[in-house]
Amino acid sequence: MKPFRVLSLSLVLAMAAQAMPASAELSGESSTTGDATYQIQNPPAYAMIGDLLVARPLLIAATVVGAGLFVVALPFTAAGGNVGASGRALVVEPGKAAFVRCLGCTESGYNRQR
């Protein structure tokens, strides 16, 4: 195929993919599935791009730094009896925000009760 045709086809497919969420919102469907444990958000494209390029790398770095701080603070938290709380705050929460949350969403989509 000629390069112009490939570019034209790519642009048409990209524009069609961008229009699909808008047509789903216009049809009156709700943004949640009805299941209390899993809710779907429909973030805009700019939120997804910002999340991918800015937030995710920072959250992954926060998870790595938090894991290091958790290891350094482990003797003190063990003496105080709050190892679980410090592990959740320093490692699990940033990791969940980096790896479980959908791209561009503000909340984790999977809200399982502990």
PyRosetta script that sets phi, psi and omega in degrees:
from pyrosetta import init, pose_from_sequence

init()
pose = pose_from_sequence("MKPFRVLSLSLVLAMAAQAMPASAELSGESSTTGDATYQIQNPPAYAMIGDLLVARPLLIAATVVGAGLFVVALPFTAAGGNVGASGRALVVEPGKAAFVRCLGCTESGYNRQR")
pose.set_psi(1, 149.7)
pose.set_omega(1, 179.5)
pose.set_phi(2, -75.5)
pose.set_psi(2, 150.8)
pose.set_omega(2, -176.9)
pose.set_phi(3, -59.0)
pose.set_psi(3, -35.5)
pose.set_omega(3, -180.0)
pose.set_phi(4, -65.5)
pose.set_psi(4, -39.8)
pose.set_omega(4, 179.0)
pose.set_phi(5, -67.2)
pose.set_psi(5, -40.0)
pose.set_omega(5, 178.4)
pose.set_phi(6, -63.6)
pose.set_psi(6, -44.5)
pose.set_omega(6, 178.8)
pose.set_phi(7, -63.5)
pose.set_psi(7, -44.2)
pose.set_omega(7, 179.6)
pose.set_phi(8, -62.7)
pose.set_psi(8, -44.2)
pose.set_omega(8, 179.4)
pose.set_phi(9, -64.5)
pose.set_psi(9, -39.9)
pose.set_omega(9, 178.7)
pose.set_phi(10, -63.6)
pose.set_psi(10, -43.4)
pose.set_omega(10, 179.2)
pose.set_phi(11, -65.5)
pose.set_psi(11, -40.6)
pose.set_omega(11, 178.7)
pose.set_phi(12, -64.1)
pose.set_psi(12, -43.7)
pose.set_omega(12, 179.2)
pose.set_phi(13, -66.0)
pose.set_psi(13, -38.9)
pose.set_omega(13, 178.2)
pose.set_phi(14, -65.5)
pose.set_psi(14, -41.2)
pose.set_omega(14, 178.7)
pose.set_phi(15, -68.0)
pose.set_psi(15, -36.1)
pose.set_omega(15, 177.8)
pose.set_phi(16, -67.0)
pose.set_psi(16, -38.6)
pose.set_omega(16, 178.2)
pose.set_phi(17, -67.3)
pose.set_psi(17, -34.0)
pose.set_omega(17, 177.7)
pose.set_phi(18, -70.8)
pose.set_psi(18, -28.3)
pose.set_omega(18, -177.7)
pose.set_phi(19, -81.2)
pose.set_psi(19, -19.0)
pose.set_omega(19, -177.7)
pose.set_phi(20, -61.8)
pose.set_psi(20, -46.6)
pose.set_omega(20, 178.3)
pose.set_phi(21, -62.8)
pose.set_psi(21, -35.1)
pose.set_omega(21, 178.8)
pose.set_phi(22, -66.0)
pose.set_psi(22, -39.1)
pose.set_omega(22, 179.2)
pose.set_phi(23, -70.9)
pose.set_psi(23, -29.5)
pose.set_omega(23, 176.9)
pose.set_phi(24, -69.7)
pose.set_psi(24, -36.6)
pose.set_omega(24, 177.9)
pose.set_phi(25, -69.3)
pose.set_psi(25, -35.7)
pose.set_omega(25, -179.2)
pose.set_phi(26, -70.4)
pose.set_psi(26, -23.7)
pose.set_omega(26, -177.5)
pose.set_phi(27, -75.9)
pose.set_psi(27, -6.5)
pose.set_omega(27, 175.9)
pose.set_phi(28, 90.1)
pose.set_psi(28, 7.4)
pose.set_omega(28, 178.2)
pose.set_phi(29, -72.8)
pose.set_psi(29, 145.6)
pose.set_omega(29, 179.6)
pose.set_phi(30, -78.6)
pose.set_psi(30, 163.2)
pose.set_omega(30, -177.5)
pose.set_phi(31, -88.8)
pose.set_psi(31, 2.2)
pose.set_omega(31, 177.2)
pose.set_phi(32, -117.5)
pose.set_psi(32, 157.7)
pose.set_omega(32, -176.8)
pose.set_phi(33, -86.1)
pose.set_psi(33, -12.1)
pose.set_omega(33, -175.6)
pose.set_phi(34, 95.4)
pose.set_psi(34, -15.9)
pose.set_omega(34, 176.8)
pose.set_phi(35, -84.5)
pose.set_psi(35, 128.7)
pose.set_omega(35, -174.9)
pose.set_phi(36, -69.8)
pose.set_psi(36, -21.9)
pose.set_omega(36, -176.9)
pose.set_phi(37, -90.7)
pose.set_psi(37, -14.6)
pose.set_omega(37, -177.2)
pose.set_phi(38, -135.6)
pose.set_psi(38, 120.5)
pose.set_omega(38, 179.3)
pose.set_phi(39, -123.2)
pose.set_psi(39, 139.2)
pose.set_omega(39, -177.5)
pose.set_phi(40, -102.6)
pose.set_psi(40, 132.1)
pose.set_omega(40, 173.9)
pose.set_phi(41, -109.0)
pose.set_psi(41, 150.7)
pose.set_omega(41, 177.9)
pose.set_phi(42, -116.7)
pose.set_psi(42, 81.7)
pose.set_omega(42, -179.3)
pose.set_phi(43, -74.8)
pose.set_psi(43, 152.1)
pose.set_omega(43, 177.2)
pose.set_phi(44, -72.3)
pose.set_psi(44, 166.8)
pose.set_omega(44, -176.0)
pose.set_phi(45, -62.9)
pose.set_psi(45, -39.0)
pose.set_omega(45, -179.0)
pose.set_phi(46, -66.3)
pose.set_psi(46, -30.9)
pose.set_omega(46, 176.5)
pose.set_phi(47, -69.2)
pose.set_psi(47, -37.1)
pose.set_omega(47, 177.8)
pose.set_phi(48, -66.5)
pose.set_psi(48, -41.8)
pose.set_omega(48, -179.6)
pose.set_phi(49, -65.8)
pose.set_psi(49, -45.6)
pose.set_omega(49, 178.0)
pose.set_phi(50, -62.8)
pose.set_psi(50, -39.2)
pose.set_omega(50, 178.6)
pose.set_phi(51, -64.7)
pose.set_psi(51, -42.8)
pose.set_omega(51, -178.2)
pose.set_phi(52, -67.9)
pose.set_psi(52, -41.8)
pose.set_omega(52, -173.3)
pose.set_phi(53, -90.0)
pose.set_psi(53, -24.6)
pose.set_omega(53, -175.1)
pose.set_phi(54, -116.5)
pose.set_psi(54, -58.0)
pose.set_omega(54, -170.3)
pose.set_phi(55, -70.0)
pose.set_psi(55, -45.7)
pose.set_omega(55, -177.1)
pose.set_phi(56, -62.3)
pose.set_psi(56, -46.3)
pose.set_omega(56, 177.0)
pose.set_phi(57, -61.5)
pose.set_psi(57, -37.4)
pose.set_omega(57, 178.2)
pose.set_phi(58, -67.5)
pose.set_psi(58, -38.7)
pose.set_omega(58, 179.1)
pose.set_phi(59, -69.4)
pose.set_psi(59, -36.7)
pose.set_omega(59, 176.3)
pose.set_phi(60, -66.5)
pose.set_psi(60, -40.9)
pose.set_omega(60, 176.4)
pose.set_phi(61, -64.4)
pose.set_psi(61, -39.1)
pose.set_omega(61, 177.5)
pose.set_phi(62, -64.8)
pose.set_psi(62, -34.9)
pose.set_omega(62, 177.2)
pose.set_phi(63, -66.3)
pose.set_psi(63, -43.8)
pose.set_omega(63, -179.9)
pose.set_phi(64, -66.3)
pose.set_psi(64, -45.6)
pose.set_omega(64, 178.7)
pose.set_phi(65, -64.8)
pose.set_psi(65, -40.9)
pose.set_omega(65, 178.1)
pose.set_phi(66, -62.6)
pose.set_psi(66, -37.7)
pose.set_omega(66, 176.9)
pose.set_phi(67, -64.5)
pose.set_psi(67, -40.8)
pose.set_omega(67, 176.8)
pose.set_phi(68, -64.0)
pose.set_psi(68, -44.2)
pose.set_omega(68, 177.8)
pose.set_phi(69, -64.9)
pose.set_psi(69, -35.7)
pose.set_omega(69, 178.3)
pose.set_phi(70, -62.6)
pose.set_psi(70, -42.1)
pose.set_omega(70, 179.1)
pose.set_phi(71, -66.4)
pose.set_psi(71, -40.9)
pose.set_omega(71, 179.2)
pose.set_phi(72, -66.0)
pose.set_psi(72, -40.3)
pose.set_omega(72, -176.8)
pose.set_phi(73, -85.4)
pose.set_psi(73, -3.9)
pose.set_omega(73, -174.8)
pose.set_phi(74, -56.6)
pose.set_psi(74, -43.0)
pose.set_omega(74, 178.5)
pose.set_phi(75, -62.0)
pose.set_psi(75, -36.7)
pose.set_omega(75, -178.3)
pose.set_phi(76, -74.9)
pose.set_psi(76, -39.8)
pose.set_omega(76, 178.9)
pose.set_phi(77, -71.4)
pose.set_psi(77, -31.3)
pose.set_omega(77, 175.8)
pose.set_phi(78, -67.0)
pose.set_psi(78, -39.4)
pose.set_omega(78, 177.6)
pose.set_phi(79, -66.5)
pose.set_psi(79, -34.3)
pose.set_omega(79, 179.5)
pose.set_phi(80, -84.2)
pose.set_psi(80, -13.8)
pose.set_omega(80, 177.2)
pose.set_phi(81, 82.5)
pose.set_psi(81, 20.6)
pose.set_omega(81, 179.7)
pose.set_phi(82, -125.9)
pose.set_psi(82, 48.0)
pose.set_omega(82, 178.8)
pose.set_phi(83, -65.4)
pose.set_psi(83, -43.7)
pose.set_omega(83, -179.1)
pose.set_phi(84, -62.2)
pose.set_psi(84, -43.2)
pose.set_omega(84, -179.4)
pose.set_phi(85, -65.7)
pose.set_psi(85, -41.6)
pose.set_omega(85, 180.0)
pose.set_phi(86, -70.6)
pose.set_psi(86, -35.2)
pose.set_omega(86, 176.5)
pose.set_phi(87, -63.6)
pose.set_psi(87, -42.2)
pose.set_omega(87, 177.5)
pose.set_phi(88, -64.1)
pose.set_psi(88, -43.9)
pose.set_omega(88, -176.4)
pose.set_phi(89, -70.9)
pose.set_psi(89, -38.6)
pose.set_omega(89, -173.4)
pose.set_phi(90, -91.0)
pose.set_psi(90, -28.9)
pose.set_omega(90, -173.7)
pose.set_phi(91, -119.2)
pose.set_psi(91, -50.5)
pose.set_omega(91, -171.0)
pose.set_phi(92, -70.0)
pose.set_psi(92, -46.9)
pose.set_omega(92, -177.5)
pose.set_phi(93, -63.8)
pose.set_psi(93, -47.9)
pose.set_omega(93, 175.6)
pose.set_phi(94, -64.9)
pose.set_psi(94, -35.5)
pose.set_omega(94, 177.9)
pose.set_phi(95, -66.3)
pose.set_psi(95, -39.7)
pose.set_omega(95, 177.9)
pose.set_phi(96, -65.6)
pose.set_psi(96, -41.0)
pose.set_omega(96, 178.7)
pose.set_phi(97, -66.9)
pose.set_psi(97, -30.4)
pose.set_omega(97, -178.5)
pose.set_phi(98, -82.8)
pose.set_psi(98, -36.1)
pose.set_omega(98, -169.7)
pose.set_phi(99, -114.0)
pose.set_psi(99, -19.9)
pose.set_omega(99, -176.4)
pose.set_phi(100, -100.3)
pose.set_psi(100, -33.0)
pose.set_omega(100, -176.8)
pose.set_phi(101, -68.8)
pose.set_psi(101, 140.7)
pose.set_omega(101, 178.8)
pose.set_phi(102, -69.7)
pose.set_psi(102, 159.5)
pose.set_omega(102, -175.5)
pose.set_phi(103, -67.4)
pose.set_psi(103, 117.7)
pose.set_omega(103, 179.1)
pose.set_phi(104, 90.7)
pose.set_psi(104, -8.9)
pose.set_omega(104, 179.8)
pose.set_phi(105, -76.6)
pose.set_psi(105, 153.1)
pose.set_omega(105, 179.7)
pose.set_phi(106, -93.0)
pose.set_psi(106, -21.8)
pose.set_omega(106, 179.6)
pose.set_phi(107, -124.0)
pose.set_psi(107, 158.2)
pose.set_omega(107, 174.4)
pose.set_phi(108, -68.7)
pose.set_psi(108, 131.4)
pose.set_omega(108, -176.3)
pose.set_phi(109, -73.7)
pose.set_psi(109, -21.1)
pose.set_omega(109, -177.8)
pose.set_phi(110, -106.8)
pose.set_psi(110, 105.1)
pose.set_omega(110, -175.2)
pose.set_phi(111, -107.0)
pose.set_psi(111, 70.6)
pose.set_omega(111, 179.2)
pose.set_phi(112, -79.5)
pose.set_psi(112, 135.6)
pose.set_omega(112, 177.6)
pose.set_phi(113, -77.9)
pose.set_psi(113, 138.6)
pose.set_omega(113, 179.6)
pose.set_phi(114, -82.4)
pose.dump_pdb("model.pdb")
